[in-house]
Every structure is written in C-alpha cells, then in structure tokens.
Amino acid sequence: MTFKIFRFSWIALAFSTAFSVQAETNFNPDKITAIINVYEAVVQHPVPSWITSNDFLNQVEAFREQKGTTFVLEFIPKGEKFESWSKMLAVQGDYLPRKDKISLKRFALSSLLPLMQACGKGNFDIAPVMEAAEVATYLMVCASTPNGPKQLGYGPETGEIMLKTIRRFNDTYISVRHEWRGTNFNLHDVSGWPVSEAVLSETARRFTKIKLTKSMVPFK
C-alpha cells in the first residue's frame, strides 16, 4: 500500500473483567488475538504493532476505564508512560440506545474531532480507508498538535498518525485505533512520519480481522 496525502492508494465492552489472549506456540500476528467484552459485544482484535512474541501482556502497559456508557482500554509499550507514549493501541466502546443511534460514518467522523482540534487548522489531513455500512476506517495524519494537552505529551513539537476503524453491534459502537507519535513533520513527506508505510499497511490488514460477536455477559 502506498500512502500519499490527498492521493491515497489502498488495496482494499457490557463492561467485564473478562480479557484473554489466544496464541499459538510460534509467534504469528494472525494467530494471536485479544478478546474482551464491551457492553453488548465480544471484541476480538489484533495485538499492537510492536508486539514481537506471544507474551503480549508482558510487552505492554495497560489502562482501562469505564464512565457510564463509554469504555476504553489502552495499551502502550512496556516501560513507557501514558503522559509521553510513542505508540498506542486502544479499544473504545460507546453504548448508544436506539433512540440516539446515528450512522456509522457520522459517528466515525465525529470521533476524529478531538485529534482534529489538537492538530489545528492546516495541520492535518484525513483519508478514508474503508467506508461501508458495517465498517468505517480512516487514516488521520497530524503534522503537529499545538492545541493538544501538554500534560499528555502533545504540543507544537509533536506530530501523530492515527489509523482508526469503527464497527457497530446493535447499540454498541466499537472503535479500535492505533496511534504513533513523534517529532512534528511535513504532512506530505512520508519519510518523516513516526510510522513507516509498511507498518501502516500491516496494521490496516490486521484491522480487517477484527470480529464482533454477541456477549454472553448480561448488560442493561
């Protein structure tokens, strides 16, 4: 896959403490998955791009939180801090009753607003990777983040790349995003991005394997 800003070429949790990793003896990113209950759905998603062996949980720092109808689980590389991470994979669940249901595309685009605001006008671009009735995936490139919270590692010297995919299971919207941060960069110079095209392409491929199934955990 080739990434060019403005001309992208692509081939195309009921909150529960239940969390598991399934893997085979030999490491293969297609054979190791994380599974978690998020509201009405069981989410099966790939492990982060930096994982190189089957001991997934020993290679990450994790943070999880639920506030009302929003749940988030975040992973960053082992030894890093959530105030200054370089890479992150996050799973978010938003439970929206049917009377409040919005289209998947509209929900997906609105979910990009916080990073858009952190980047500021002229500092970002967004490209659709996939837009369908059942899935919406976008690549967002942010050259710098002058309006982002400094206490969380953002600022004019920090740029970010985010690949985000969103699906829906009944009234539960599931977002899985992978983010990479580094020194600010030129939007149009891929060589300066904090993640390579190869890693972006591989992450996008892994995102196609995300599965949502019905949760057996009662949720009201």
Backbone torsions as a table, in degrees:
resi	resn	phi	psi	omega
1	MET	NA	139.4	-180.0
2	THR	-111.9	132.4	-177.5
3	PHE	-107.8	118.7	174.5
4	LYS	-137.5	123.0	179.2
5	ILE	-58.5	133.9	-178.7
6	PHE	77.3	-18.0	175.8
7	ARG	-139.9	82.6	-177.8
8	PHE	-90.4	131.9	175.6
9	SER	-112.8	115.2	-177.2
10	TRP	-128.2	143.8	164.4
11	ILE	-98.5	118.1	-176.7
12	ALA	-80.5	NA	NA
13	LEU	NA	NA	NA
14	ALA	NA	128.5	177.9
15	PHE	-58.3	129.3	-178.3
16	SER	-144.9	154.4	175.3
17	THR	-81.2	-2.1	-179.6
18	ALA	-67.7	119.2	176.4
19	PHE	-150.9	131.2	-178.8
20	SER	-145.0	162.2	176.4
21	VAL	-124.4	130.7	177.9
22	GLN	-110.0	129.1	-178.8
23	ALA	-153.1	157.9	173.7
24	GLU	-95.9	176.6	-176.4
25	THR	-62.5	-49.0	179.8
26	ASN	-89.2	135.2	-175.9
27	PHE	-66.5	128.5	175.6
28	ASN	-150.0	116.6	-175.7
29	PRO	-57.6	-22.9	177.8
30	ASP	-82.4	-9.7	-177.3
31	LYS	-110.0	1.4	178.5
32	ILE	-122.1	123.5	-177.3
33	THR	-136.6	153.5	174.8
34	ALA	-104.8	141.8	-177.4
35	ILE	-129.5	132.5	-179.3
36	ILE	-150.4	145.9	173.9
37	ASN	-81.9	130.2	175.9
38	VAL	-134.4	103.2	-178.4
39	TYR	53.6	-115.2	-175.0
40	GLU	-83.6	-7.4	-170.5
41	ALA	-118.5	152.0	164.7
42	VAL	-100.8	121.4	-176.3
43	VAL	-103.4	124.6	174.7
44	GLN	-111.6	116.5	-174.1
45	HIS	-135.6	159.5	-179.5
46	PRO	-72.2	160.1	176.5
47	VAL	-80.1	165.1	-178.0
48	PRO	-61.4	160.1	-175.1
49	SER	-64.7	-24.8	-176.3
50	TRP	-84.6	-5.5	-179.1
51	ILE	-70.4	130.2	-176.0
52	THR	-122.7	-1.3	178.8
53	SER	-150.8	173.9	-173.8
54	ASN	-72.3	-16.0	-179.2
55	ASP	-82.3	61.4	-176.5
56	PHE	-49.0	-50.8	-173.2
57	LEU	-68.6	-15.7	176.4
58	ASN	-89.4	0.8	-179.3
59	GLN	-114.9	12.8	-177.5
60	VAL	-138.8	156.7	162.8
61	GLU	-104.3	140.9	-175.7
62	ALA	-126.6	147.5	175.6
63	PHE	-138.8	132.6	176.9
64	ARG	-137.1	146.1	-176.6
65	GLU	-155.5	143.4	172.6
66	GLN	-128.4	128.5	174.7
67	LYS	-128.6	104.5	-179.7
68	GLY	61.6	-115.6	-176.5
69	THR	-101.0	19.7	176.3
70	THR	-125.2	130.8	180.0
71	PHE	-125.9	141.9	176.1
72	VAL	-141.2	140.7	174.3
73	LEU	-130.9	122.2	-175.9
74	GLU	-121.5	141.8	175.7
75	PHE	-124.5	135.6	172.2
76	ILE	-131.4	163.8	-179.3
77	PRO	-58.4	145.6	178.3
78	LYS	-54.9	132.4	178.1
79	GLY	93.8	-16.6	177.3
80	GLU	-84.9	167.7	-179.9
81	LYS	-115.3	150.9	-178.7
82	PHE	-70.4	-10.1	175.9
83	GLU	-89.5	-9.8	-173.8
84	SER	-151.4	33.6	-176.2
85	TRP	-67.7	157.5	176.5
86	SER	-107.0	-25.0	179.5
87	LYS	-141.7	146.9	178.1
88	MET	-150.5	140.0	167.0
89	LEU	-120.0	130.4	-176.9
90	ALA	-133.5	144.3	173.0
91	VAL	-116.6	126.5	179.6
92	GLN	-126.4	140.4	175.8
93	GLY	-122.6	134.9	175.9
94	ASP	-126.7	119.5	179.7
95	TYR	-94.2	116.1	-179.1
96	LEU	-124.0	111.2	179.4
97	PRO	-54.4	157.0	-174.3
98	ARG	-54.3	-35.7	-178.8
99	LYS	-65.4	-19.4	-179.7
100	ASP	-105.3	6.5	-172.2
101	LYS	-64.3	135.9	175.4
102	ILE	-122.5	166.6	-179.0
103	SER	-65.0	153.6	-178.9
104	LEU	-61.5	-43.1	-179.2
105	LYS	-63.1	-44.0	-179.5
106	ARG	-64.4	-42.2	178.8
107	PHE	-63.1	-43.7	-178.5
108	ALA	-61.0	-47.9	-178.6
109	LEU	-65.8	-37.7	178.5
110	SER	-66.5	-29.1	-179.6
111	SER	-71.6	-14.5	178.3
112	LEU	-85.7	-10.9	-175.1
113	LEU	-56.8	-43.0	-179.0
114	PRO	-57.2	-42.7	179.1
115	LEU	-72.6	-35.7	175.5
116	MET	-57.8	-43.3	-179.7
117	GLN	-68.2	-37.0	178.2
118	ALA	-65.7	-36.3	-178.9
119	CYS	-73.3	-44.8	-177.5
120	GLY	87.9	158.8	-176.4
121	LYS	-56.6	132.5	177.4
122	GLY	83.8	-4.7	-176.7
123	ASN	-102.6	0.8	-176.3
124	PHE	-142.8	163.7	170.9
125	ASP	-144.3	152.0	-178.7
126	ILE	-128.4	133.5	178.2
127	ALA	-128.1	131.9	175.5
128	PRO	-73.7	132.4	174.9
129	VAL	-95.0	-41.7	176.5
130	MET	-152.7	132.5	174.9
131	GLU	-131.8	109.4	-179.2
132	ALA	-143.1	173.7	-178.1
133	ALA	-62.4	-32.2	-173.3
134	GLU	-105.3	-8.8	-179.3
135	VAL	-154.1	142.9	175.5
136	ALA	-134.5	122.0	-178.2
137	THR	-128.5	133.9	-177.2
138	TYR	-134.9	147.7	171.3
139	LEU	-108.1	125.6	178.3
140	MET	-118.5	128.0	-179.1
141	VAL	-115.5	123.6	-175.4
142	CYS	-124.8	110.2	-174.3
143	ALA	-65.2	-34.4	176.5
144	SER	-158.3	164.5	-174.5
145	THR	-129.4	61.0	-175.4
146	PRO	-62.8	-23.8	-177.7
147	ASN	-99.7	3.9	-179.7
148	GLY	-80.2	159.8	-179.1
149	PRO	-66.8	118.6	-177.8
150	LYS	-62.7	-31.0	-179.2
151	GLN	-68.3	-11.9	178.1
152	LEU	-110.7	17.1	173.2
153	GLY	91.4	6.6	-180.0
154	TYR	-93.3	166.5	179.3
155	GLY	156.7	176.9	-176.8
156	PRO	-61.8	-20.7	-179.0
157	GLU	-92.5	0.2	-175.9
158	THR	-115.2	127.3	175.3
159	GLY	-112.5	162.9	-176.6
160	GLU	-146.9	145.2	171.5
161	ILE	-117.2	133.0	178.0
162	MET	-132.4	129.3	170.8
163	LEU	-109.6	121.9	-172.6
164	LYS	-133.2	132.4	177.2
165	THR	-125.1	142.3	-175.6
166	ILE	-132.7	135.7	176.9
167	ARG	-133.3	168.9	-179.5
168	ARG	-132.8	137.7	173.6
169	PHE	-126.8	107.0	-173.8
170	ASN	55.1	-114.8	-179.0
171	ASP	-100.4	11.9	-179.0
172	THR	-108.2	121.8	176.4
173	TYR	-96.8	125.7	-178.4
174	ILE	-111.8	125.3	176.7
175	SER	-114.7	133.1	171.6
176	VAL	-123.2	124.1	-178.0
177	ARG	-132.2	144.8	173.9
178	HIS	-120.1	130.1	-176.8
179	GLU	-126.6	146.9	177.4
180	TRP	-133.2	131.7	-179.9
181	ARG	-120.5	152.4	177.4
182	GLY	-168.3	-165.4	178.3
183	THR	-64.2	146.2	180.0
184	ASN	-52.9	153.8	-171.9
185	PHE	-148.6	173.1	176.3
186	ASN	-84.7	127.4	-179.2
187	LEU	-52.2	-36.7	-171.0
188	HIS	-93.4	-1.9	-179.2
189	ASP	-108.2	94.5	-176.7
190	VAL	-59.2	-29.8	-177.9
191	SER	-64.6	-18.6	-179.8
192	GLY	-96.3	-2.3	-179.9
193	TRP	-67.7	152.1	-179.5
194	PRO	-78.0	6.7	177.0
195	VAL	-146.9	143.2	-178.0
196	SER	-79.5	160.4	176.1
197	GLU	-60.5	-36.8	-178.7
198	ALA	-63.0	-42.8	179.4
199	VAL	-68.7	-39.7	177.1
200	LEU	-61.1	-45.1	-179.9
201	SER	-62.9	-42.0	179.9
202	GLU	-66.9	-39.7	178.8
203	THR	-64.7	-42.1	177.7
204	ALA	-61.4	-40.0	178.4
205	ARG	-63.4	-44.2	-179.9
206	ARG	-64.6	-34.4	179.4
207	PHE	-61.7	-28.0	179.5
208	THR	-67.2	-14.5	-178.5
209	LYS	-94.5	2.0	177.3
210	ILE	-63.1	136.9	-179.2
211	LYS	-129.1	141.4	173.9
212	LEU	-120.3	129.4	176.2
213	THR	-133.1	168.1	-176.4
214	LYS	-68.4	133.0	177.6
215	SER	-77.5	141.2	175.8
216	MET	-91.6	-2.4	179.0
217	VAL	-84.6	122.6	-179.1
218	PRO	-58.9	137.0	178.1
219	PHE	-139.3	133.3	177.0
220	LYS	-131.4	NA	NA
